[in-house]
Amino acid sequence: MRPHARLSFHLLSRTRDPAPLTVDLVLDEAVMRRIVGGPKMMSAQLRHLAELPHNVRVQVLPAVRTRAVARAREQGAI
């Protein structure tokens, strides 16, 4: 995520507004499996995702779907 996108996401997700915007965060399964910085770093990153406020919905796109989407793009279906 680019720095300005990170800042915008942080501001949207941490608002005290009683009716905050809803943020949908969709991650590719490969992102969840890619080891970055070792076990402690990975644990901290997953904990951060789990502790996001209620207006942020985190979804993981299964790898099977990701490959299907890539195949459809190659075939010009999308």
N, CA, C and O atoms as a Maestro MAE file, in Angstrom:
{
 s_m_m2io_version
 :::
 2.0.0
}

f_m_ct {
 s_m_title
 :::
 protein
 m_atom[312] {
  # First column is atom index #
  i_m_mmod_type
  r_m_x_coord
  r_m_y_coord
  r_m_z_coord
  i_m_residue_number
  s_m_chain_name
  s_m_pdb_residue_name
  s_m_pdb_atom_name
  i_m_atomic_number
  :::
  1 25 0.853 -1.173 0.000 1 A "MET " " N  " 7
  2 3 0.000 0.000 0.000 1 A "MET " " CA " 6
  3 2 0.899 1.237 0.000 1 A "MET " " C  " 6
  4 15 1.873 1.299 0.750 1 A "MET " " O  " 8
  5 25 0.578 2.205 -0.827 2 A "ARG " " N  " 7
  6 3 1.365 3.432 -0.895 2 A "ARG " " CA " 6
  7 2 1.192 4.262 0.374 2 A "ARG " " C  " 6
  8 15 0.162 4.148 1.038 2 A "ARG " " O  " 8
  9 25 2.187 5.106 0.732 3 A "PRO " " N  " 7
  10 3 2.107 5.882 1.978 3 A "PRO " " CA " 6
  11 2 0.829 6.696 2.117 3 A "PRO " " C  " 6
  12 15 0.219 6.694 3.186 3 A "PRO " " O  " 8
  13 25 0.399 7.409 1.041 4 A "HIS " " N  " 7
  14 3 -0.818 8.215 1.168 4 A "HIS " " CA " 6
  15 2 -2.051 7.321 1.315 4 A "HIS " " C  " 6
  16 15 -3.013 7.705 1.981 4 A "HIS " " O  " 8
  17 25 -2.034 6.146 0.708 5 A "ALA " " N  " 7
  18 3 -3.158 5.214 0.859 5 A "ALA " " CA " 6
  19 2 -3.189 4.673 2.283 5 A "ALA " " C  " 6
  20 15 -4.261 4.494 2.861 5 A "ALA " " O  " 8
  21 25 -2.006 4.413 2.848 6 A "ARG " " N  " 7
  22 3 -1.943 3.937 4.233 6 A "ARG " " CA " 6
  23 2 -2.523 4.970 5.188 6 A "ARG " " C  " 6
  24 15 -3.295 4.637 6.087 6 A "ARG " " O  " 8
  25 25 -2.142 6.228 4.980 7 A "LEU " " N  " 7
  26 3 -2.631 7.292 5.842 7 A "LEU " " CA " 6
  27 2 -4.143 7.420 5.722 7 A "LEU " " C  " 6
  28 15 -4.832 7.540 6.734 7 A "LEU " " O  " 8
  29 25 -4.668 7.398 4.501 8 A "SER " " N  " 7
  30 3 -6.111 7.494 4.295 8 A "SER " " CA " 6
  31 2 -6.824 6.331 4.958 8 A "SER " " C  " 6
  32 15 -7.844 6.523 5.621 8 A "SER " " O  " 8
  33 25 -6.294 5.115 4.785 9 A "PHE " " N  " 7
  34 3 -6.895 3.933 5.398 9 A "PHE " " CA " 6
  35 2 -6.879 4.077 6.910 9 A "PHE " " C  " 6
  36 15 -7.870 3.774 7.575 9 A "PHE " " O  " 8
  37 25 -5.757 4.539 7.460 10 A "HIS " " N  " 7
  38 3 -5.649 4.705 8.906 10 A "HIS " " CA " 6
  39 2 -6.697 5.700 9.414 10 A "HIS " " C  " 6
  40 15 -7.358 5.453 10.422 10 A "HIS " " O  " 8
  41 25 -6.842 6.810 8.718 11 A "LEU " " N  " 7
  42 3 -7.819 7.817 9.132 11 A "LEU " " CA " 6
  43 2 -9.252 7.287 9.031 11 A "LEU " " C  " 6
  44 15 -10.068 7.533 9.918 11 A "LEU " " O  " 8
  45 25 -9.556 6.563 7.956 12 A "LEU " " N  " 7
  46 3 -10.900 6.013 7.785 12 A "LEU " " CA " 6
  47 2 -11.219 4.947 8.834 12 A "LEU " " C  " 6
  48 15 -12.341 4.874 9.336 12 A "LEU " " O  " 8
  49 25 -10.238 4.137 9.154 13 A "SER " " N  " 7
  50 3 -10.489 3.016 10.044 13 A "SER " " CA " 6
  51 2 -10.460 3.404 11.516 13 A "SER " " C  " 6
  52 15 -10.975 2.659 12.349 13 A "SER " " O  " 8
  53 25 -9.880 4.533 11.857 14 A "ARG " " N  " 7
  54 3 -9.741 4.927 13.262 14 A "ARG " " CA " 6
  55 2 -10.652 6.087 13.654 14 A "ARG " " C  " 6
  56 15 -10.462 6.685 14.712 14 A "ARG " " O  " 8
  57 25 -11.604 6.403 12.847 15 A "THR " " N  " 7
  58 3 -12.493 7.531 13.129 15 A "THR " " CA " 6
  59 2 -13.369 7.259 14.355 15 A "THR " " C  " 6
  60 15 -13.693 6.111 14.656 15 A "THR " " O  " 8
  61 25 -13.738 8.312 15.044 16 A "ARG " " N  " 7
  62 3 -14.639 8.186 16.200 16 A "ARG " " CA " 6
  63 2 -16.088 8.515 15.807 16 A "ARG " " C  " 6
  64 15 -16.977 8.556 16.658 16 A "ARG " " O  " 8
  65 25 -16.305 8.743 14.541 17 A "ASP " " N  " 7
  66 3 -17.640 9.028 14.023 17 A "ASP " " CA " 6
  67 2 -18.579 7.891 14.408 17 A "ASP " " C  " 6
  68 15 -18.225 6.726 14.234 17 A "ASP " " O  " 8
  69 25 -19.783 8.201 14.934 18 A "PRO " " N  " 7
  70 3 -20.714 7.134 15.325 18 A "PRO " " CA " 6
  71 2 -21.207 6.300 14.135 18 A "PRO " " C  " 6
  72 15 -21.652 5.167 14.321 18 A "PRO " " O  " 8
  73 25 -21.131 6.844 12.924 19 A "ALA " " N  " 7
  74 3 -21.524 6.100 11.722 19 A "ALA " " CA " 6
  75 2 -20.362 6.159 10.733 19 A "ALA " " C  " 6
  76 15 -20.465 6.807 9.691 19 A "ALA " " O  " 8
  77 25 -19.246 5.478 11.058 20 A "PRO " " N  " 7
  78 3 -18.063 5.584 10.199 20 A "PRO " " CA " 6
  79 2 -18.246 4.879 8.867 20 A "PRO " " C  " 6
  80 15 -19.112 4.017 8.714 20 A "PRO " " O  " 8
  81 25 -17.423 5.258 7.915 21 A "LEU " " N  " 7
  82 3 -17.417 4.567 6.629 21 A "LEU " " CA " 6
  83 2 -17.016 3.118 6.843 21 A "LEU " " C  " 6
  84 15 -16.259 2.804 7.761 21 A "LEU " " O  " 8
  85 25 -17.517 2.250 6.007 22 A "THR " " N  " 7
  86 3 -17.126 0.848 6.056 22 A "THR " " CA " 6
  87 2 -15.981 0.641 5.083 22 A "THR " " C  " 6
  88 15 -16.021 1.117 3.949 22 A "THR " " O  " 8
  89 25 -14.965 -0.070 5.536 23 A "VAL " " N  " 7
  90 3 -13.797 -0.349 4.710 23 A "VAL " " CA " 6
  91 2 -13.718 -1.850 4.501 23 A "VAL " " C  " 6
  92 15 -13.683 -2.610 5.469 23 A "VAL " " O  " 8
  93 25 -13.688 -2.287 3.245 24 A "ASP " " N  " 7
  94 3 -13.517 -3.697 2.926 24 A "ASP " " CA " 6
  95 2 -12.080 -3.908 2.476 24 A "ASP " " C  " 6
  96 15 -11.635 -3.310 1.496 24 A "ASP " " O  " 8
  97 25 -11.364 -4.749 3.183 25 A "LEU " " N  " 7
  98 3 -9.976 -5.053 2.874 25 A "LEU " " CA " 6
  99 2 -9.922 -6.487 2.374 25 A "LEU " " C  " 6
  100 15 -10.188 -7.420 3.131 25 A "LEU " " O  " 8
  101 25 -9.582 -6.667 1.108 26 A "VAL " " N  " 7
  102 3 -9.523 -8.006 0.509 26 A "VAL " " CA " 6
  103 2 -8.059 -8.339 0.253 26 A "VAL " " C  " 6
  104 15 -7.366 -7.640 -0.486 26 A "VAL " " O  " 8
  105 25 -7.604 -9.421 0.879 27 A "LEU " " N  " 7
  106 3 -6.220 -9.856 0.736 27 A "LEU " " CA " 6
  107 2 -6.168 -11.162 -0.037 27 A "LEU " " C  " 6
  108 15 -7.018 -12.034 0.143 27 A "LEU " " O  " 8
  109 25 -5.194 -11.290 -0.875 28 A "ASP " " N  " 7
  110 3 -4.939 -12.535 -1.582 28 A "ASP " " CA " 6
  111 2 -4.344 -13.525 -0.578 28 A "ASP " " C  " 6
  112 15 -3.526 -13.138 0.256 28 A "ASP " " O  " 8
  113 25 -4.739 -14.779 -0.648 29 A "GLU " " N  " 7
  114 3 -4.227 -15.792 0.280 29 A "GLU " " CA " 6
  115 2 -2.700 -15.840 0.277 29 A "GLU " " C  " 6
  116 15 -2.087 -16.078 1.317 29 A "GLU " " O  " 8
  117 25 -2.090 -15.618 -0.869 30 A "ALA " " N  " 7
  118 3 -0.630 -15.651 -0.965 30 A "ALA " " CA " 6
  119 2 0.005 -14.604 -0.047 30 A "ALA " " C  " 6
  120 15 1.092 -14.826 0.486 30 A "ALA " " O  " 8
  121 25 -0.665 -13.471 0.137 31 A "VAL " " N  " 7
  122 3 -0.159 -12.428 1.024 31 A "VAL " " CA " 6
  123 2 -0.117 -12.945 2.458 31 A "VAL " " C  " 6
  124 15 0.808 -12.636 3.209 31 A "VAL " " O  " 8
  125 25 -1.115 -13.726 2.828 32 A "MET " " N  " 7
  126 3 -1.170 -14.264 4.190 32 A "MET " " CA " 6
  127 2 -0.119 -15.352 4.415 32 A "MET " " C  " 6
  128 15 0.310 -15.577 5.546 32 A "MET " " O  " 8
  129 25 0.286 -16.015 3.359 33 A "ARG " " N  " 7
  130 3 1.245 -17.122 3.480 33 A "ARG " " CA " 6
  131 2 2.699 -16.690 3.269 33 A "ARG " " C  " 6
  132 15 3.624 -17.391 3.677 33 A "ARG " " O  " 8
  133 25 2.893 -15.542 2.635 34 A "ARG " " N  " 7
  134 3 4.246 -15.062 2.348 34 A "ARG " " CA " 6
  135 2 4.913 -14.629 3.647 34 A "ARG " " C  " 6
  136 15 4.387 -13.777 4.364 34 A "ARG " " O  " 8
  137 25 6.060 -15.209 3.951 35 A "ILE " " N  " 7
  138 3 6.765 -14.898 5.191 35 A "ILE " " CA " 6
  139 2 7.601 -13.639 4.990 35 A "ILE " " C  " 6
  140 15 8.452 -13.563 4.104 35 A "ILE " " O  " 8
  141 25 7.331 -12.659 5.841 36 A "VAL " " N  " 7
  142 3 8.042 -11.384 5.782 36 A "VAL " " CA " 6
  143 2 8.515 -11.051 7.190 36 A "VAL " " C  " 6
  144 15 7.698 -10.891 8.097 36 A "VAL " " O  " 8
  145 25 9.811 -10.947 7.376 37 A "GLY " " N  " 7
  146 3 10.349 -10.496 8.659 37 A "GLY " " CA " 6
  147 2 10.365 -11.517 9.776 37 A "GLY " " C  " 6
  148 15 10.707 -11.164 10.905 37 A "GLY " " O  " 8
  149 25 10.018 -12.748 9.523 38 A "GLY " " N  " 7
  150 3 10.084 -13.774 10.557 38 A "GLY " " CA " 6
  151 2 8.788 -13.938 11.333 38 A "GLY " " C  " 6
  152 15 7.836 -13.182 11.140 38 A "GLY " " O  " 8
  153 25 8.759 -14.937 12.219 39 A "PRO " " N  " 7
  154 3 7.534 -15.272 12.956 39 A "PRO " " CA " 6
  155 2 6.977 -14.145 13.824 39 A "PRO " " C  " 6
  156 15 5.762 -13.954 13.880 39 A "PRO " " O  " 8
  157 25 7.846 -13.400 14.500 40 A "LYS " " N  " 7
  158 3 7.359 -12.309 15.365 40 A "LYS " " CA " 6
  159 2 6.679 -11.222 14.541 40 A "LYS " " C  " 6
  160 15 5.626 -10.709 14.920 40 A "LYS " " O  " 8
  161 25 7.286 -10.878 13.418 41 A "MET " " N  " 7
  162 3 6.720 -9.856 12.535 41 A "MET " " CA " 6
  163 2 5.383 -10.325 11.979 41 A "MET " " C  " 6
  164 15 4.410 -9.571 11.967 41 A "MET " " O  " 8
  165 25 5.337 -11.571 11.518 42 A "MET " " N  " 7
  166 3 4.094 -12.114 10.956 42 A "MET " " CA " 6
  167 2 2.990 -12.128 12.012 42 A "MET " " C  " 6
  168 15 1.841 -11.785 11.731 42 A "MET " " O  " 8
  169 25 3.351 -12.527 13.221 43 A "SER " " N  " 7
  170 3 2.376 -12.560 14.312 43 A "SER " " CA " 6
  171 2 1.820 -11.161 14.588 43 A "SER " " C  " 6
  172 15 0.616 -10.989 14.777 43 A "SER " " O  " 8
  173 25 2.698 -10.180 14.609 44 A "ALA " " N  " 7
  174 3 2.269 -8.795 14.854 44 A "ALA " " CA " 6
  175 2 1.354 -8.303 13.742 44 A "ALA " " C  " 6
  176 15 0.366 -7.618 14.008 44 A "ALA " " O  " 8
  177 25 1.676 -8.648 12.499 45 A "GLN " " N  " 7
  178 3 0.846 -8.215 11.378 45 A "GLN " " CA " 6
  179 2 -0.544 -8.852 11.437 45 A "GLN " " C  " 6
  180 15 -1.547 -8.176 11.209 45 A "GLN " " O  " 8
  181 25 -0.603 -10.141 11.740 46 A "LEU " " N  " 7
  182 3 -1.900 -10.820 11.838 46 A "LEU " " CA " 6
  183 2 -2.703 -10.289 13.023 46 A "LEU " " C  " 6
  184 15 -3.921 -10.134 12.933 46 A "LEU " " O  " 8
  185 25 -2.022 -10.012 14.130 47 A "ARG " " N  " 7
  186 3 -2.702 -9.442 15.298 47 A "ARG " " CA " 6
  187 2 -3.292 -8.080 14.942 47 A "ARG " " C  " 6
  188 15 -4.411 -7.757 15.341 47 A "ARG " " O  " 8
  189 25 -2.533 -7.283 14.187 48 A "HIS " " N  " 7
  190 3 -3.021 -5.965 13.764 48 A "HIS " " CA " 6
  191 2 -4.303 -6.103 12.941 48 A "HIS " " C  " 6
  192 15 -5.261 -5.359 13.147 48 A "HIS " " O  " 8
  193 25 -4.316 -7.056 12.010 49 A "LEU " " N  " 7
  194 3 -5.522 -7.274 11.203 49 A "LEU " " CA " 6
  195 2 -6.702 -7.690 12.084 49 A "LEU " " C  " 6
  196 15 -7.828 -7.234 11.881 49 A "LEU " " O  " 8
  197 25 -6.439 -8.549 13.050 50 A "ALA " " N  " 7
  198 3 -7.502 -9.031 13.932 50 A "ALA " " CA " 6
  199 2 -8.053 -7.923 14.831 50 A "ALA " " C  " 6
  200 15 -9.208 -7.985 15.252 50 A "ALA " " O  " 8
  201 25 -7.241 -6.920 15.125 51 A "GLU " " N  " 7
  202 3 -7.653 -5.854 16.037 51 A "GLU " " CA " 6
  203 2 -8.205 -4.619 15.331 51 A "GLU " " C  " 6
  204 15 -8.472 -3.608 15.981 51 A "GLU " " O  " 8
  205 25 -8.380 -4.686 14.014 52 A "LEU " " N  " 7
  206 3 -8.949 -3.545 13.304 52 A "LEU " " CA " 6
  207 2 -10.360 -3.284 13.815 52 A "LEU " " C  " 6
  208 15 -11.044 -4.216 14.239 52 A "LEU " " O  " 8
  209 25 -10.802 -2.032 13.780 53 A "PRO " " N  " 7
  210 3 -12.133 -1.701 14.300 53 A "PRO " " CA " 6
  211 2 -13.263 -2.357 13.505 53 A "PRO " " C  " 6
  212 15 -13.059 -2.880 12.409 53 A "PRO " " O  " 8
  213 25 -14.454 -2.313 14.092 54 A "HIS " " N  " 7
  214 3 -15.620 -3.007 13.517 54 A "HIS " " CA " 6
  215 2 -16.016 -2.535 12.127 54 A "HIS " " C  " 6
  216 15 -16.683 -3.266 11.394 54 A "HIS " " O  " 8
  217 25 -15.614 -1.322 11.752 55 A "ASN " " N  " 7
  218 3 -15.996 -0.822 10.425 55 A "ASN " " CA " 6
  219 2 -15.046 -1.287 9.322 55 A "ASN " " C  " 6
  220 15 -15.215 -0.913 8.162 55 A "ASN " " O  " 8
  221 25 -14.052 -2.095 9.674 56 A "VAL " " N  " 7
  222 3 -13.120 -2.644 8.683 56 A "VAL " " CA " 6
  223 2 -13.353 -4.148 8.586 56 A "VAL " " C  " 6
  224 15 -13.177 -4.882 9.558 56 A "VAL " " O  " 8
  225 25 -13.750 -4.592 7.404 57 A "ARG " " N  " 7
  226 3 -13.984 -6.019 7.183 57 A "ARG " " CA " 6
  227 2 -12.804 -6.572 6.386 57 A "ARG " " C  " 6
  228 15 -12.497 -6.092 5.295 57 A "ARG " " O  " 8
  229 25 -12.152 -7.583 6.945 58 A "VAL " " N  " 7
  230 3 -11.005 -8.208 6.286 58 A "VAL " " CA " 6
  231 2 -11.467 -9.528 5.685 58 A "VAL " " C  " 6
  232 15 -12.043 -10.371 6.372 58 A "VAL " " O  " 8
  233 25 -11.206 -9.692 4.397 59 A "GLN " " N  " 7
  234 3 -11.546 -10.936 3.712 59 A "GLN " " CA " 6
  235 2 -10.298 -11.451 3.014 59 A "GLN " " C  " 6
  236 15 -9.469 -10.674 2.540 59 A "GLN " " O  " 8
  237 25 -10.174 -12.784 2.959 60 A "VAL " " N  " 7
  238 3 -9.042 -13.399 2.274 60 A "VAL " " CA " 6
  239 2 -9.576 -14.126 1.051 60 A "VAL " " C  " 6
  240 15 -10.429 -15.006 1.158 60 A "VAL " " O  " 8
  241 25 -9.059 -13.743 -0.119 61 A "LEU " " N  " 7
  242 3 -9.444 -14.378 -1.370 61 A "LEU " " CA " 6
  243 2 -8.641 -15.662 -1.512 61 A "LEU " " C  " 6
  244 15 -7.417 -15.608 -1.627 61 A "LEU " " O  " 8
  245 25 -9.303 -16.821 -1.508 62 A "PRO " " N  " 7
  246 3 -8.578 -18.094 -1.600 62 A "PRO " " CA " 6
  247 2 -7.733 -18.177 -2.871 62 A "PRO " " C  " 6
  248 15 -8.097 -17.633 -3.914 62 A "PRO " " O  " 8
  249 25 -6.605 -18.863 -2.760 63 A "ALA " " N  " 7
  250 3 -5.681 -18.996 -3.886 63 A "ALA " " CA " 6
  251 2 -6.360 -19.626 -5.096 63 A "ALA " " C  " 6
  252 15 -6.049 -19.266 -6.232 63 A "ALA " " O  " 8
  253 25 -7.273 -20.551 -4.873 64 A "VAL " " N  " 7
  254 3 -7.977 -21.203 -5.989 64 A "VAL " " CA " 6
  255 2 -8.731 -20.160 -6.800 64 A "VAL " " C  " 6
  256 15 -8.699 -20.193 -8.030 64 A "VAL " " O  " 8
  257 25 -9.401 -19.247 -6.137 65 A "ARG " " N  " 7
  258 3 -10.140 -18.186 -6.834 65 A "ARG " " CA " 6
  259 2 -9.188 -17.257 -7.554 65 A "ARG " " C  " 6
  260 15 -9.478 -16.800 -8.660 65 A "ARG " " O  " 8
  261 25 -8.044 -16.971 -6.932 66 A "THR " " N  " 7
  262 3 -7.065 -16.081 -7.540 66 A "THR " " CA " 6
  263 2 -6.579 -16.656 -8.866 66 A "THR " " C  " 6
  264 15 -6.479 -15.934 -9.858 66 A "THR " " O  " 8
  265 25 -6.278 -17.948 -8.886 67 A "ARG " " N  " 7
  266 3 -5.825 -18.583 -10.127 67 A "ARG " " CA " 6
  267 2 -6.935 -18.573 -11.171 67 A "ARG " " C  " 6
  268 15 -6.672 -18.373 -12.357 67 A "ARG " " O  " 8
  269 25 -8.176 -18.787 -10.735 68 A "ALA " " N  " 7
  270 3 -9.303 -18.785 -11.669 68 A "ALA " " CA " 6
  271 2 -9.480 -17.395 -12.293 68 A "ALA " " C  " 6
  272 15 -9.755 -17.281 -13.488 68 A "ALA " " O  " 8
  273 25 -9.325 -16.363 -11.501 69 A "VAL " " N  " 7
  274 3 -9.441 -14.991 -12.010 69 A "VAL " " CA " 6
  275 2 -8.316 -14.714 -13.000 69 A "VAL " " C  " 6
  276 15 -8.556 -14.136 -14.060 69 A "VAL " " O  " 8
  277 25 -7.093 -15.119 -12.670 70 A "ALA " " N  " 7
  278 3 -5.960 -14.912 -13.575 70 A "ALA " " CA " 6
  279 2 -6.191 -15.643 -14.892 70 A "ALA " " C  " 6
  280 15 -5.909 -15.102 -15.962 70 A "ALA " " O  " 8
  281 25 -6.698 -16.860 -14.821 71 A "ARG " " N  " 7
  282 3 -6.960 -17.646 -16.030 71 A "ARG " " CA " 6
  283 2 -8.039 -16.964 -16.873 71 A "ARG " " C  " 6
  284 15 -7.927 -16.904 -18.097 71 A "ARG " " O  " 8
  285 25 -9.073 -16.455 -16.223 72 A "ALA " " N  " 7
  286 3 -10.163 -15.778 -16.941 72 A "ALA " " CA " 6
  287 2 -9.633 -14.516 -17.628 72 A "ALA " " C  " 6
  288 15 -10.032 -14.205 -18.750 72 A "ALA " " O  " 8
  289 25 -8.737 -13.794 -16.957 73 A "ARG " " N  " 7
  290 3 -8.152 -12.592 -17.561 73 A "ARG " " CA " 6
  291 2 -7.328 -12.959 -18.792 73 A "ARG " " C  " 6
  292 15 -7.398 -12.286 -19.821 73 A "ARG " " O  " 8
  293 25 -6.542 -14.040 -18.674 74 A "GLU " " N  " 7
  294 3 -5.728 -14.479 -19.817 74 A "GLU " " CA " 6
  295 2 -6.594 -14.832 -21.014 74 A "GLU " " C  " 6
  296 15 -6.204 -14.612 -22.160 74 A "GLU " " O  " 8
  297 25 -7.764 -15.377 -20.742 75 A "GLN " " N  " 7
  298 3 -8.660 -15.800 -21.813 75 A "GLN " " CA " 6
  299 2 -9.550 -14.661 -22.289 75 A "GLN " " C  " 6
  300 15 -10.367 -14.848 -23.191 75 A "GLN " " O  " 8
  301 25 -9.402 -13.487 -21.693 76 A "GLY " " N  " 7
  302 3 -10.172 -12.332 -22.108 76 A "GLY " " CA " 6
  303 2 -11.604 -12.306 -21.595 76 A "GLY " " C  " 6
  304 15 -12.427 -11.535 -22.087 76 A "GLY " " O  " 8
  305 25 -11.906 -13.148 -20.602 77 A "ALA " " N  " 7
  306 3 -13.271 -13.195 -20.060 77 A "ALA " " CA " 6
  307 2 -13.568 -11.982 -19.168 77 A "ALA " " C  " 6
  308 15 -14.726 -11.595 -19.008 77 A "ALA " " O  " 8
  309 25 -12.526 -11.390 -18.595 78 A "ILE " " N  " 7
  310 3 -12.722 -10.188 -17.766 78 A "ILE " " CA " 6
  311 2 -11.668 -9.158 -18.065 78 A "ILE " " C  " 6
  312 15 -11.670 -8.082 -17.466 78 A "ILE " " O  " 8
  :::
 }
 m_bond[311] {
  # First column is bond index #
  i_m_from
  i_m_to
  i_m_order
  :::
  1 1 2 1
  2 2 3 1
  3 3 4 2
  4 3 5 1
  5 5 6 1
  6 6 7 1
  7 7 8 2
  8 7 9 1
  9 9 10 1
  10 10 11 1
  11 11 12 2
  12 11 13 1
  13 13 14 1
  14 14 15 1
  15 15 16 2
  16 15 17 1
  17 17 18 1
  18 18 19 1
  19 19 20 2
  20 19 21 1
  21 21 22 1
  22 22 23 1
  23 23 24 2
  24 23 25 1
  25 25 26 1
  26 26 27 1
  27 27 28 2
  28 27 29 1
  29 29 30 1
  30 30 31 1
  31 31 32 2
  32 31 33 1
  33 33 34 1
  34 34 35 1
  35 35 36 2
  36 35 37 1
  37 37 38 1
  38 38 39 1
  39 39 40 2
  40 39 41 1
  41 41 42 1
  42 42 43 1
  43 43 44 2
  44 43 45 1
  45 45 46 1
  46 46 47 1
  47 47 48 2
  48 47 49 1
  49 49 50 1
  50 50 51 1
  51 51 52 2
  52 51 53 1
  53 53 54 1
  54 54 55 1
  55 55 56 2
  56 55 57 1
  57 57 58 1
  58 58 59 1
  59 59 60 2
  60 59 61 1
  61 61 62 1
  62 62 63 1
  63 63 64 2
  64 63 65 1
  65 65 66 1
  66 66 67 1
  67 67 68 2
  68 67 69 1
  69 69 70 1
  70 70 71 1
  71 71 72 2
  72 71 73 1
  73 73 74 1
  74 74 75 1
  75 75 76 2
  76 75 77 1
  77 77 78 1
  78 78 79 1
  79 79 80 2
  80 79 81 1
  81 81 82 1
  82 82 83 1
  83 83 84 2
  84 83 85 1
  85 85 86 1
  86 86 87 1
  87 87 88 2
  88 87 89 1
  89 89 90 1
  90 90 91 1
  91 91 92 2
  92 91 93 1
  93 93 94 1
  94 94 95 1
  95 95 96 2
  96 95 97 1
  97 97 98 1
  98 98 99 1
  99 99 100 2
  100 99 101 1
  101 101 102 1
  102 102 103 1
  103 103 104 2
  104 103 105 1
  105 105 106 1
  106 106 107 1
  107 107 108 2
  108 107 109 1
  109 109 110 1
  110 110 111 1
  111 111 112 2
  112 111 113 1
  113 113 114 1
  114 114 115 1
  115 115 116 2
  116 115 117 1
  117 117 118 1
  118 118 119 1
  119 119 120 2
  120 119 121 1
  121 121 122 1
  122 122 123 1
  123 123 124 2
  124 123 125 1
  125 125 126 1
  126 126 127 1
  127 127 128 2
  128 127 129 1
  129 129 130 1
  130 130 131 1
  131 131 132 2
  132 131 133 1
  133 133 134 1
  134 134 135 1
  135 135 136 2
  136 135 137 1
  137 137 138 1
  138 138 139 1
  139 139 140 2
  140 139 141 1
  141 141 142 1
  142 142 143 1
  143 143 144 2
  144 143 145 1
  145 145 146 1
  146 146 147 1
  147 147 148 2
  148 147 149 1
  149 149 150 1
  150 150 151 1
  151 151 152 2
  152 151 153 1
  153 153 154 1
  154 154 155 1
  155 155 156 2
  156 155 157 1
  157 157 158 1
  158 158 159 1
  159 159 160 2
  160 159 161 1
  161 161 162 1
  162 162 163 1
  163 163 164 2
  164 163 165 1
  165 165 166 1
  166 166 167 1
  167 167 168 2
  168 167 169 1
  169 169 170 1
  170 170 171 1
  171 171 172 2
  172 171 173 1
  173 173 174 1
  174 174 175 1
  175 175 176 2
  176 175 177 1
  177 177 178 1
  178 178 179 1
  179 179 180 2
  180 179 181 1
  181 181 182 1
  182 182 183 1
  183 183 184 2
  184 183 185 1
  185 185 186 1
  186 186 187 1
  187 187 188 2
  188 187 189 1
  189 189 190 1
  190 190 191 1
  191 191 192 2
  192 191 193 1
  193 193 194 1
  194 194 195 1
  195 195 196 2
  196 195 197 1
  197 197 198 1
  198 198 199 1
  199 199 200 2
  200 199 201 1
  201 201 202 1
  202 202 203 1
  203 203 204 2
  204 203 205 1
  205 205 206 1
  206 206 207 1
  207 207 208 2
  208 207 209 1
  209 209 210 1
  210 210 211 1
  211 211 212 2
  212 211 213 1
  213 213 214 1
  214 214 215 1
  215 215 216 2
  216 215 217 1
  217 217 218 1
  218 218 219 1
  219 219 220 2
  220 219 221 1
  221 221 222 1
  222 222 223 1
  223 223 224 2
  224 223 225 1
  225 225 226 1
  226 226 227 1
  227 227 228 2
  228 227 229 1
  229 229 230 1
  230 230 231 1
  231 231 232 2
  232 231 233 1
  233 233 234 1
  234 234 235 1
  235 235 236 2
  236 235 237 1
  237 237 238 1
  238 238 239 1
  239 239 240 2
  240 239 241 1
  241 241 242 1
  242 242 243 1
  243 243 244 2
  244 243 245 1
  245 245 246 1
  246 246 247 1
  247 247 248 2
  248 247 249 1
  249 249 250 1
  250 250 251 1
  251 251 252 2
  252 251 253 1
  253 253 254 1
  254 254 255 1
  255 255 256 2
  256 255 257 1
  257 257 258 1
  258 258 259 1
  259 259 260 2
  260 259 261 1
  261 261 262 1
  262 262 263 1
  263 263 264 2
  264 263 265 1
  265 265 266 1
  266 266 267 1
  267 267 268 2
  268 267 269 1
  269 269 270 1
  270 270 271 1
  271 271 272 2
  272 271 273 1
  273 273 274 1
  274 274 275 1
  275 275 276 2
  276 275 277 1
  277 277 278 1
  278 278 279 1
  279 279 280 2
  280 279 281 1
  281 281 282 1
  282 282 283 1
  283 283 284 2
  284 283 285 1
  285 285 286 1
  286 286 287 1
  287 287 288 2
  288 287 289 1
  289 289 290 1
  290 290 291 1
  291 291 292 2
  292 291 293 1
  293 293 294 1
  294 294 295 1
  295 295 296 2
  296 295 297 1
  297 297 298 1
  298 298 299 1
  299 299 300 2
  300 299 301 1
  301 301 302 1
  302 302 303 1
  303 303 304 2
  304 303 305 1
  305 305 306 1
  306 306 307 1
  307 307 308 2
  308 307 309 1
  309 309 310 1
  310 310 311 1
  311 311 312 2
  :::
 }
}
